[in-house]
Amino acid sequence: MPPLVSILMPAYNAEAFIADTLKSAIAQTWENKEIIVVDDGSRDRTAEIANQFASQGVRVVSQKNQGAATARNKAFELSKGDYIQWLDADDLLSPDKIASQIKLIEATATRKTLFSGVCGHFRFRPDSADFAPSALCADLPPLEFLLRKIEQNLFMQTATWLVSRDLITAAGPWDTRLLSDDDGEYFCRVVRASDGIRFCPDAKVFYRVGSDGLSYIGSSNRKLEALFLSMELHIQYIRSMADTPRVREACLTYLQRHLFYFYPEMPAIVSRAQAIAADLGGKLDTPRLSWKYAWIQKLFGWPAAKRAQLHYNRFKASLINSADRRLATLERPKTKTASL
């Protein structure tokens, strides 16, 4: 029997995009699949729209709002697949995504090999997605993958992976404490539990950016605390694999790059970061602002400069989203999701 693939989708207030996402899942050329949607207490028509695809094999389960990690754990509990395809409710899979990765399984000697792919970022026009490979887009041993990830501030998007049930069981469930970077921490464990990553350049994922606030951190203390917990766990996992000079230097780089999020409003976390840095044999410097905001910091202080940067980035993203949405509206008669 060909392996069964479970396509698992958490969904929250995703009425604008979930239909296209489900169509991309249904259109997978790999036929032996199941599609499970866990609606995490949406307040819009997410569940209603998802249920419209029931005749095409989509199973929808609703729960009270508990967060994406809990919804993903629920979806996995309900699944029966030999392999798991995680898929967020606003992203898209190319038709041969799963089939391309399944082809590699025949040449794989173990069920703990992890399969990756490539993602292209887009906002409202999938045809505009840019599939520029990063240093993670290669066959890599687990430690090298994780070091490249934190050294170069890279990530492999959630839907790019195809993961065996054996490997998911070994890695453990999604951490429901993490309101931000839950996917980064989860796949850090999955990578660590694997015996290596096989990269499939034909496995393409269309990753929608700027559509909602699920990955937005901003000034939320709860999300910032969760981000730092994820960082602490990343460092623990990587150092458990090796504690070489390169590993320690990579962890210091990782801490220094992200210190900006916590400085100076969260001194307790800054102190914890400095303590970790000292244990790594280093010290963290005061974060630096770009020239655009450094003058604000000198006149009005760090908090004002950070607020200015935050508001500017949000305003810029809003303008880009609006422009791309208008272009998508103009191009819609010429573009079909099936062309993906």
C-alpha positions, 0 to 999 in steps of 0.5 A: 500500500502507498503511504497515507499522508495526513494534511493537518490544518489549524484554522482561526478566523481564516474565512478569506483564504481557507477555501483556496488552501483547501483546494490546494490540498485536495488538488494534490496529485498524491491520492492516498491522503486525508485532510483534517481541519481543526477550527480553533473557535473562529468567530467568522465563517471559517468552519462553514466554508471548510465544511463545504468541502466535506464531500471532497474528503475534508473532515472538520472538527471545531474546538474552543479557542486554545491556540494553534499549537493545541489545534495542531495537537488535536489534528494529529490525534485524529490523523491516521497517516504514515506521513504528516503534512502540516498546512496553515489555513492561508498557505498553498501547496503546489499540486506535486508537493507531496508526491515529489517528496514521497518519491524520495522515500523509496531511496530512504533507509529509515522512517526518521529521515525528514523531508524539506522543500522550498517556499515562495513568499506572496501576499495576495498573488501566488504567481508573484511568489519568489522561490529563492533558496536559502542555505537550508535548502540542501541535504543536511545533517540535523546539527548543521541545519540548526546551526545554519538556522540560528547563525543566518536567521533563516527558517524553513516554513511549516508546510515545507516539511513532510514528516513521518509519524515515527519522527513526530512521535519521537519529537513530541507534541507542539508546545502549547505554552508558546504563543510565538515561534511555536513552529520554530521550537517544534521543528527544532525538536523534529530536526534534532530527532531526525537522522537527517534532512533530504531536500526536494526542490520540486516540493513547493509551498506558497507562503502567505505573508502579511495576512494576519497577526498569527506570527506578529510579535509587536509589543505583546508581553505574553508573546515576547515571553513565549519568544524568549522561552522558545529561544532558551529551548533552541539553545538547550536542544542545540547544545545537547547535540554538541557544545563546540566553539561554533555551537556556542558562537552561533547561540551568542549570535542568536541571542544578540540578534533577538535582544532588540525585542526585549531591550530595555522594557523587559529587564528580567529577560535581558538579565536572563539573556546575559546569564545565558551568554555568560554561560556560553563564554560571551557577553551581549552588547546593547542593541543598535538602532538603524540611523533612521531611529537612532536620533529618536533614541537620543532625543526621546529614549529607547521605548520611543524609538522602538515604537516609531520603528514598530509603527513605521513597519506596520504602516509600510506593510499595510501600504504593500498589502493594499497595493498587492490586494489591488493588483490581485483584484485586477489580475483575478480574471486572468489567474486561477488557483489551479495554475499553481 
